Amino acid sequence: MIITKKSLPRRTFLRGAGVAVALPFLDAMVPALATAAESSAPMRVGFFYVPNGMYLPNFHPQGAGGRHYEMTPILKPLEPLREHVTVLTGLSNRGVISHNEGGGVHTRAHAGWLNGTLPKRTEGADIEVGKTIDQYAADKLGQDTALRSLELTTESNFRVGNCENGYSCAYLNSTSWRSANTPLPHERDPRVVFQRLFGDGGSVEARLAQMQRNRSVLDSMAESMARLKKRLGVSDSGMVTDYVDSVREVEQRIQRAERTNSTTPLPSVTQPEGVPEEYDEHAKLLLDMLALAYQGDITRVACMQIARESSGRAYPAVGVQEGHHLVSHHQNEAYNIQQNSKINAYHLSLYGRLAEKLRAIPDGDGTLLDHSMLVHGAGMGDGNQHTPYNLPVVITGKGCGQVAGGQHLVYEMDTPFMNVGLSLLDKVGVELDSLSDSTGRLAGL
């Protein structure tokens, strides 16, 4: 038998007028007579940080674990995703504890969340903490993508020097560290993120100038798209159309936000151009672009601050007028516990919305969510006590068939959280002997 059909390369782009948009995984990218192993979709991983700990009785399900656990008030937004959700109980990050000082707990909890390492106390340039789990994953998964990894935040801080008890602001600004001395900047402006994903690869200034032109980046791709569709079947053609429509929708939302900012007086604190006024819209826009980045295989690794550690943001949209940091110090008062839990559940709903979007996007032999491992968590367990014990941890996605989902896994109390890191890294093909205070892999994960 002679096979004449040629497959599209996995890294196929629509090109036009200095821009290139990566395509999602298509049937036409699978070589004729390819084996299942050869045609399997790539893994995506993501880490989503929330600040100020949680009220743990409203997060951790009761009981010994298993598949028939009851969703707690904070976990309720994930009920529709139950079969993809794994809740972990009993994990602690003792490596971030300092026995010599009391202040600085927010900084230590955040900086050490994904590396289990106590940061060096300094206000200068000699910062040091540890390479994070996401960046170990990027060593493997980022080799074949346009972006090695993508770091996002809803709250930027441009301060330098001391931010808490003599600790550099760098420890609060970056959840992701490429090395012990190299924090990765997290981007807040959706327009800049869009340019990183779909721009011409020039400087930030040049890419922003290009986007100021009053036209869509996709208009110039019509000819390229028409040629491509001649090579595609009905299913692939529809998927490309849906993907491009999604890209265009995100672009239009950014343009609307910019027009609003250009006609509405800005508050006293200057905002980067293109950032929506409302937190909800801002967070969802960033998460939607992350979904596009995963879908287009522009990156396979992401780390996002859903909110910044120590954040005092209020959330009136969900009935919380007080600042998050304030109500996290609940002092066991019922009202504060209720308000804090509303914020925790809302943050989880944003994460759940991303997971729902990924579940709806076909990817190879499944969906993007089937081929993802998304970790949601906080650097502190009990926000009132400021302790890194019994951390709230949720993993969503099937990890290319390596994560069962639909279960609550309970471990012996104070099992190292870094054991999660070792377990997840094994699944992406990165094998480490140890990670900070790790003691091994997690059974059942």
C-alpha positions as CSV (number, residue, x, y, z in Angstrom):
1,M,0.0,0.0,0.0
2,I,1.3,3.4,-0.9
3,I,0.3,6.3,1.4
4,T,0.2,9.6,-0.5
5,K,-1.5,11.8,2.0
6,K,0.9,14.1,3.8
7,S,0.1,15.3,7.3
8,L,0.3,19.0,8.4
9,P,3.2,19.8,10.7
10,R,2.1,20.1,14.4
11,R,3.6,23.6,14.4
12,T,1.4,25.0,11.6
13,F,0.7,28.8,11.6
14,L,-1.7,31.1,9.8
15,R,0.5,34.0,8.6
16,G,-0.1,37.4,7.2
17,A,1.2,41.0,7.5
18,G,3.9,40.2,10.0
19,V,1.8,38.1,12.4
20,A,1.4,34.4,12.9
21,V,-1.3,32.5,14.7
22,A,-0.6,28.9,15.8
23,L,-3.4,26.4,15.1
24,P,-5.0,23.9,17.5
25,F,-4.4,20.1,17.1
26,L,-6.1,18.9,14.0
27,D,-6.9,15.5,12.5
28,A,-4.8,16.6,9.5
29,M,-1.7,16.8,11.7
30,V,-1.9,13.0,12.4
31,P,0.3,11.1,10.0
32,A,-1.4,8.4,8.0
33,L,-1.4,5.0,9.8
34,A,0.1,6.7,12.9
35,T,0.1,4.7,16.1
36,A,-1.9,6.0,19.1
37,A,1.4,6.9,20.9
38,E,2.6,8.9,17.9
39,S,-0.7,10.9,17.6
40,S,-1.3,11.6,21.3
41,A,-1.8,15.2,22.2
42,P,0.7,17.0,24.4
43,M,0.3,17.6,28.1
44,R,-0.5,21.1,29.4
45,V,0.1,22.1,33.0
46,G,-1.0,25.2,34.9
47,F,-0.6,26.5,38.5
48,F,-3.1,29.0,39.9
49,Y,-2.3,30.8,43.1
50,V,-4.8,32.4,45.5
51,P,-3.6,34.5,48.5
52,N,-4.3,34.7,52.2
53,G,-5.0,31.0,52.8
54,M,-8.6,29.7,53.4
55,Y,-11.0,28.7,56.1
56,L,-10.0,25.1,55.8
57,P,-13.2,23.4,57.3
58,N,-15.1,25.0,54.3
59,F,-12.5,23.6,51.9
60,H,-11.4,20.1,52.9
61,P,-14.1,17.4,52.5
62,Q,-14.7,15.3,55.6
63,G,-14.0,11.6,55.9
64,A,-11.3,9.2,54.8
65,G,-11.4,10.1,51.2
66,G,-12.5,8.3,48.1
67,R,-14.9,9.0,45.2
68,H,-18.1,9.6,47.2
69,Y,-17.1,12.7,49.1
70,E,-19.3,15.7,49.6
71,M,-18.3,19.0,47.9
72,T,-17.7,21.6,50.6
73,P,-18.9,25.3,50.3
74,I,-15.6,26.4,48.7
75,L,-15.4,23.5,46.3
76,K,-19.0,23.7,45.2
77,P,-18.2,25.7,41.9
78,L,-16.3,22.6,40.7
79,E,-19.3,20.2,41.1
80,P,-20.0,20.2,37.3
81,L,-16.3,19.1,36.8
82,R,-16.4,16.4,39.5
83,E,-15.1,13.6,37.3
84,H,-12.0,15.7,36.4
85,V,-11.3,17.0,40.0
86,T,-8.9,15.6,42.5
87,V,-8.9,17.2,46.0
88,L,-5.9,16.6,48.2
89,T,-5.9,16.8,52.0
90,G,-3.0,16.5,54.5
91,L,-0.2,18.3,52.6
92,S,2.0,20.9,54.2
93,N,4.9,23.0,53.0
94,R,7.1,23.0,56.1
95,G,10.1,24.1,54.1
96,V,8.9,27.8,54.1
97,I,8.8,28.0,57.9
98,S,11.3,30.3,59.6
99,H,12.0,29.6,63.3
100,N,13.9,32.8,63.8
101,E,11.3,35.4,62.9
102,G,7.6,36.1,63.0
103,G,6.9,38.7,60.3
104,G,7.1,38.0,56.6
105,V,4.8,34.9,56.6
106,H,3.0,36.0,53.4
107,T,6.2,36.4,51.6
108,R,7.6,33.1,52.7
109,A,4.4,31.2,51.9
110,H,4.1,32.7,48.4
111,A,7.8,32.5,47.4
112,G,8.1,28.9,48.5
113,W,4.8,27.6,47.3
114,L,6.1,25.8,44.2
115,N,9.6,25.0,45.5
116,G,9.3,24.3,49.2
117,T,12.2,26.6,49.9
118,L,12.7,29.3,52.5
119,P,13.5,32.6,50.7
120,K,16.7,34.5,51.6
121,R,15.8,37.5,53.6
122,T,17.1,40.5,51.7
123,E,15.9,43.8,50.3
124,G,18.6,43.9,47.6
125,A,19.4,42.2,44.4
126,D,20.8,39.0,46.1
127,I,17.4,37.3,46.1
128,E,17.4,33.5,46.4
129,V,14.7,31.0,46.8
130,G,14.3,28.0,44.5
131,K,13.4,26.8,41.0
132,T,9.7,26.2,40.9
133,I,7.7,23.1,39.8
134,D,6.3,24.8,36.7
135,Q,9.7,25.7,35.4
136,Y,10.9,22.1,35.8
137,A,7.9,21.2,33.7
138,A,8.8,23.9,31.2
139,D,12.3,22.3,30.8
140,K,10.5,19.4,29.1
141,L,7.2,20.8,27.8
142,G,8.5,24.1,26.6
143,Q,11.1,22.8,24.1
144,D,8.7,22.7,21.2
145,T,6.4,25.7,21.8
146,A,6.7,29.4,20.9
147,L,6.6,30.4,24.6
148,R,8.4,28.3,27.1
149,S,5.9,29.3,29.7
150,L,3.3,32.0,30.4
151,E,3.1,33.9,33.7
152,L,0.0,36.0,34.4
153,T,-1.4,38.1,37.3
154,T,-4.4,40.3,38.0
155,E,-2.4,42.6,40.3
156,S,1.0,44.0,39.5
157,N,3.3,45.6,42.0
158,F,6.1,47.7,40.7
159,R,7.7,48.4,44.1
160,V,11.3,47.4,44.7
161,G,13.2,46.9,47.9
162,N,11.3,45.8,51.1
163,C,7.7,44.7,50.8
164,E,7.4,42.7,54.1
165,N,9.6,42.4,57.1
166,G,12.9,43.0,55.1
167,Y,12.0,40.7,52.2
168,S,12.4,41.9,48.6
169,C,9.2,42.6,46.7
170,A,10.4,40.1,44.1
171,Y,9.3,37.3,46.4
172,L,5.7,38.6,46.3
173,N,5.7,39.6,42.6
174,S,6.7,36.3,41.1
175,T,5.1,32.9,41.8
176,S,7.3,31.3,39.1
177,W,11.1,31.1,39.4
178,R,13.3,29.8,36.5
179,S,16.2,29.4,38.9
180,A,16.9,30.1,42.5
181,N,17.9,33.7,41.6
182,T,15.6,34.3,38.6
183,P,12.0,35.3,39.2
184,L,9.8,35.4,36.1
185,P,7.7,38.6,35.7
186,H,3.9,38.1,35.6
187,E,2.0,40.1,33.1
188,R,-1.2,41.9,34.0
189,D,-2.1,43.7,30.8
190,P,-4.2,41.6,28.5
191,R,-3.1,43.5,25.5
192,V,0.6,42.7,26.1
193,V,-0.3,39.1,26.7
194,F,-2.2,39.0,23.4
195,Q,0.9,40.4,21.6
196,R,3.1,37.8,23.2
197,L,0.7,35.1,21.9
198,F,-0.1,36.5,18.4
199,G,2.2,39.4,17.8
200,D,5.2,39.7,15.4
201,G,7.8,38.8,18.0
202,G,9.3,42.3,18.2
203,S,9.6,44.5,21.3
204,V,6.6,45.2,23.5
205,E,6.5,48.8,22.2
206,A,6.6,47.7,18.6
207,R,4.0,45.1,19.0
208,L,1.7,47.6,20.9
209,A,2.2,50.1,18.1
210,Q,1.2,47.5,15.5
211,M,-1.9,46.7,17.4
212,Q,-3.0,50.3,17.5
213,R,-3.9,50.0,13.8
214,N,-7.6,49.9,13.5
215,R,-7.9,46.4,12.1
216,S,-7.9,42.8,13.3
217,V,-4.6,40.9,13.1
218,L,-6.6,38.2,11.4
219,D,-7.9,40.2,8.5
220,S,-4.5,39.9,6.7
221,M,-4.6,36.1,7.1
222,A,-7.6,35.5,4.8
223,E,-5.5,34.2,1.9
224,S,-3.4,31.9,4.1
225,M,-6.6,30.6,5.8
226,A,-8.2,29.9,2.4
227,R,-5.2,27.9,1.2
228,L,-5.1,25.9,4.5
229,K,-8.8,25.0,4.4
230,K,-8.4,23.3,1.0
231,R,-6.2,20.7,2.8
232,L,-8.6,20.1,5.6
233,G,-11.6,17.9,6.1
234,V,-15.0,19.2,7.3
235,S,-14.2,18.6,11.0
236,D,-10.8,20.3,10.9
237,S,-12.1,23.2,8.9
238,G,-14.8,23.9,11.5
239,M,-12.3,23.7,14.3
240,V,-10.0,26.2,12.6
241,T,-13.0,28.5,12.1
242,D,-14.1,28.2,15.7
243,Y,-10.5,28.8,17.0
244,V,-10.0,31.9,14.8
245,D,-13.4,33.2,15.9
246,S,-12.3,32.8,19.5
247,V,-9.0,34.7,18.8
248,R,-11.0,37.5,17.2
249,E,-13.4,37.7,20.1
250,V,-10.6,38.1,22.6
251,E,-9.0,40.8,20.4
252,Q,-12.3,42.7,20.2
253,R,-12.7,42.5,24.0
254,I,-9.3,44.0,24.4
255,Q,-10.0,46.8,21.9
256,R,-13.3,47.6,23.8
257,A,-11.4,47.8,27.0
258,E,-8.9,50.2,25.5
259,R,-11.6,52.4,24.0
260,T,-13.2,52.6,27.5
261,N,-9.9,53.6,29.1
262,S,-9.3,56.2,26.4
263,T,-12.6,58.0,27.0
264,T,-13.1,57.5,30.8
265,P,-10.9,59.4,33.3
266,L,-8.5,57.0,34.9
267,P,-8.3,56.7,38.7
268,S,-5.3,58.1,40.5
269,V,-3.5,54.9,40.2
270,T,-2.3,54.6,36.6
271,Q,-3.5,51.3,34.9
272,P,-1.7,49.7,32.0
273,E,-3.6,50.3,28.7
274,G,-6.2,47.6,27.9
275,V,-6.9,46.4,31.4
276,P,-10.6,46.2,32.1
277,E,-11.9,48.2,35.0
278,E,-13.8,45.2,36.6
279,Y,-11.8,42.5,38.2
280,D,-14.1,39.8,37.0
281,E,-13.8,40.8,33.3
282,H,-10.0,41.2,33.7
283,A,-9.5,37.8,35.3
284,K,-11.7,36.0,32.7
285,L,-10.0,37.8,29.8
286,L,-6.6,36.6,31.0
287,L,-7.9,33.1,31.5
288,D,-9.5,33.0,28.1
289,M,-6.2,34.0,26.5
290,L,-4.5,31.2,28.4
291,A,-7.1,28.8,27.0
292,L,-6.2,30.0,23.5
293,A,-2.5,29.6,24.2
294,Y,-3.1,26.0,25.3
295,Q,-5.3,25.3,22.3
296,G,-2.9,26.8,19.8
297,D,0.0,24.9,21.5
298,I,1.7,28.3,21.9
299,T,2.6,27.3,25.4
300,R,2.1,24.2,27.5
301,V,3.0,25.6,30.9
302,A,1.4,28.5,32.8
303,C,1.4,30.1,36.2
304,M,-1.1,32.6,37.3
305,Q,-1.7,34.7,40.4
306,I,-5.5,34.8,40.5
307,A,-4.8,37.4,43.1
308,R,-1.6,38.6,44.7
309,E,-0.5,37.5,48.1
310,S,-1.6,39.9,50.9
311,S,-4.2,41.3,48.5
312,G,-6.7,43.6,50.2
313,R,-9.1,43.6,47.2
314,A,-12.8,43.7,48.0
315,Y,-15.3,41.7,45.9
316,P,-18.6,43.5,46.0
317,A,-19.8,41.5,43.0
318,V,-20.0,38.4,45.3
319,G,-21.2,40.4,48.3
320,V,-17.9,41.1,50.0
321,Q,-17.3,44.8,50.7
322,E,-14.4,44.2,53.1
323,G,-10.8,43.6,51.9
324,H,-9.7,40.0,51.4
325,H,-6.7,40.2,53.7
326,L,-8.9,41.7,56.4
327,V,-11.5,38.9,56.4
328,S,-8.9,36.2,56.1
329,H,-8.0,37.2,59.7
330,H,-11.4,35.9,60.7
331,Q,-10.7,35.4,64.4
332,N,-13.2,32.6,64.2
333,E,-16.0,35.1,63.8
334,A,-18.9,33.7,61.7
335,Y,-19.3,36.8,59.5
336,N,-15.6,37.0,58.6
337,I,-15.5,33.2,57.9
338,Q,-18.6,33.6,55.6
339,Q,-17.1,36.5,53.7
340,N,-13.7,34.9,53.3
341,S,-15.2,31.7,52.1
342,K,-17.2,33.6,49.5
343,I,-14.0,35.0,48.1
344,N,-12.4,31.5,48.1
345,A,-15.3,30.0,46.3
346,Y,-15.4,32.9,43.8
347,H,-11.7,32.4,43.0
348,L,-12.3,28.7,42.5
349,S,-15.2,29.5,40.2
350,L,-12.8,31.4,37.9
351,Y,-10.5,28.5,37.8
352,G,-13.5,26.2,37.2
353,R,-14.6,28.4,34.3
354,L,-11.2,27.9,32.6
355,A,-11.5,24.1,33.1
356,E,-15.0,24.1,31.6
357,K,-13.7,26.0,28.6
358,L,-10.9,23.4,28.2
359,R,-13.3,20.6,28.5
360,A,-15.3,22.0,25.6
361,I,-12.3,22.2,23.2
362,P,-11.5,19.0,21.2
363,D,-7.8,18.0,21.3
364,G,-6.5,14.9,19.6
365,D,-8.3,11.9,21.0
366,G,-10.0,13.9,23.8
367,T,-10.3,17.4,25.1
368,L,-7.8,20.0,26.3
369,L,-8.9,19.2,29.8
370,D,-8.2,15.5,29.3
371,H,-4.7,16.5,28.4
372,S,-4.1,19.0,31.2
373,M,-3.2,19.1,34.9
374,L,-4.3,22.3,36.5
375,V,-3.3,23.0,40.1
376,H,-5.2,25.5,42.2
377,G,-3.9,26.3,45.7
378,A,-2.6,28.7,48.3
379,G,0.7,29.1,50.0
380,M,-1.0,29.1,53.4
381,G,-3.5,26.7,54.8
382,D,-5.3,28.6,57.6
383,G,-5.1,32.2,56.6
384,N,-6.0,33.2,60.2
385,Q,-3.0,31.4,61.6
386,H,-0.7,32.1,58.7
387,T,0.5,28.5,58.6
388,P,1.5,26.4,55.6
389,Y,-0.2,23.3,57.0
390,N,-2.9,21.2,55.4
391,L,-2.8,23.3,52.3
392,P,-5.9,23.6,50.1
393,V,-5.0,21.8,46.8
394,V,-7.1,20.9,43.8
395,I,-5.9,19.3,40.6
396,T,-8.3,19.4,37.6
397,G,-7.8,17.4,34.4
398,K,-6.9,13.9,33.4
399,G,-3.2,14.5,32.6
400,C,-3.3,12.5,29.4
401,G,-4.9,9.5,31.2
402,Q,-2.4,9.6,34.1
403,V,-4.8,11.3,36.7
404,A,-7.9,9.4,37.6
405,G,-10.0,12.4,38.7
406,G,-13.2,12.3,40.6
407,Q,-11.7,11.6,44.1
408,H,-10.6,13.0,47.4
409,L,-7.2,11.8,48.4
410,V,-6.3,12.0,52.1
411,Y,-2.7,11.7,53.2
412,E,-1.1,11.6,56.6
413,M,-1.1,15.1,58.0
414,D,2.0,17.1,57.1
415,T,2.9,15.0,54.1
416,P,5.3,17.3,52.1
417,F,3.5,19.3,49.4
418,M,6.6,18.9,47.3
419,N,5.6,15.2,46.9
420,V,2.8,16.6,44.7
421,G,5.6,18.3,42.6
422,L,7.5,15.1,42.2
423,S,4.3,13.2,41.2
424,L,3.2,15.7,38.6
425,L,6.7,16.1,37.1
426,D,6.9,12.3,36.7
427,K,3.8,12.6,34.5
428,V,5.3,15.2,32.2
429,G,8.5,13.2,31.9
430,V,10.7,15.1,34.4
431,E,12.1,12.8,37.0
432,L,13.8,14.3,40.0
433,D,15.3,12.4,42.9
434,S,13.9,15.0,45.4
435,L,12.5,18.5,45.6
436,S,13.1,20.5,48.8
437,D,11.7,18.4,51.7
438,S,10.0,15.8,49.6
439,T,9.9,12.2,50.8
440,G,8.6,10.5,47.7
441,R,5.7,10.3,45.3
442,L,2.0,10.4,46.4
443,A,0.1,7.2,46.3
444,G,-3.1,7.4,44.3
445,L,-2.2,10.4,42.3
